[in-house]
Amino acid sequence: MPNTRPIDRKFFNLVEVIRRAINSINKEEIEGVQTTANLPQEAIAVGDSFEIELAVLNVLKNALKAAKNSLNPQTSVSVTAQKHM
């Protein structure tokens, strides 16, 4: 069944969304993986913050699973804010 939730396009702080996604990861998933986050205080985006958070969480979990199979397991998240004219 397709998602019937309406898309909620609004301005939001992408950094807050990424931090929420990082904080929601289980300790077992992140254990043994060096994880760094290079985030500015604010990066304003437009879209559905809930859907973006789900996508970020999915990418992070996939990265953690892949990193656990390496000799030096690490993941990194970074955001660069740019002014849009």
C-alpha positions as MATLAB code, in Angstrom:
seq = 'MPNTRPIDRKFFNLVEVIRRAINSINKEEIEGVQTTANLPQEAIAVGDSFEIELAVLNVLKNALKAAKNSLNPQTSVSVTAQKHM';
ca = [
       0.000    0.000    0.000;
       1.502    3.366   -0.949;
       2.238    6.012    1.644;
      -0.874    8.137    2.003;
       0.674   10.666    4.374;
       0.623   14.108    2.743;
       4.006   15.703    2.069;
       4.652   18.531    4.504;
       6.935   21.029    2.714;
       8.284   23.580    5.159;
      11.525   25.287    6.072;
      13.462   23.300    8.695;
      16.923   23.057   10.202;
      18.602   20.070    8.529;
      21.200   19.883   11.316;
      18.493   19.243   13.923;
      17.019   16.507   11.739;
      20.424   14.823   11.325;
      21.129   15.027   15.059;
      17.749   13.427   15.817;
      18.533   10.620   13.376;
      21.985   10.038   14.922;
      20.524   10.033   18.454;
      17.853    7.501   17.507;
      20.367    4.842   16.441;
      20.661    1.914   18.858;
      23.925    1.650   20.799;
      24.399   -1.889   19.464;
      24.349   -0.602   15.884;
      26.989    2.056   16.527;
      29.170    0.066   18.950;
      32.719   -0.391   17.660;
      32.320    2.143   14.849;
      34.046    5.507   15.174;
      31.382    8.010   14.174;
      32.021   11.707   13.639;
      29.659   14.522   12.753;
      30.836   17.807   11.239;
      27.725   19.944   11.410;
      27.184   23.697   11.405;
      24.750   25.181   13.927;
      22.158   25.634   11.235;
      21.445   24.620    7.651;
      17.984   25.625    6.511;
      16.302   23.345    3.988;
      12.833   23.079    2.467;
      10.929   19.828    2.404;
       9.283   17.272    4.626;
      11.562   17.025    7.668;
       9.998   13.710    8.733;
      10.740   12.066    5.380;
      14.267   13.532    5.329;
      14.905   12.184    8.837;
      13.793    8.705    7.737;
      16.112    8.874    4.719;
      19.073   10.075    6.803;
      18.458    7.356    9.378;
      18.356    4.701    6.656;
      21.627    5.920    5.115;
      23.321    6.046    8.543;
      22.209    2.533    9.458;
      23.429    1.178    6.113;
      26.778    2.955    6.575;
      27.175    1.517   10.076;
      26.440   -2.016    8.866;
      28.978   -1.672    6.059;
      31.594   -0.071    8.316;
      31.474   -2.919   10.829;
      32.953   -5.216    8.172;
      36.089   -3.097    7.709;
      39.425   -3.142    9.555;
      39.040    0.426   10.819;
      35.271    0.903   11.151;
      34.248    4.536   10.926;
      31.472    6.706    9.584;
      31.243   10.440    9.125;
      28.355   12.833    8.612;
      28.909   16.374    7.398;
      26.750   19.237    6.220;
      27.874   22.338    4.401;
      25.417   25.204    4.448;
      25.308   27.294    1.292;
      23.388   30.456    0.624;
      20.886   30.074   -2.170;
      20.319   33.171   -4.252;
];
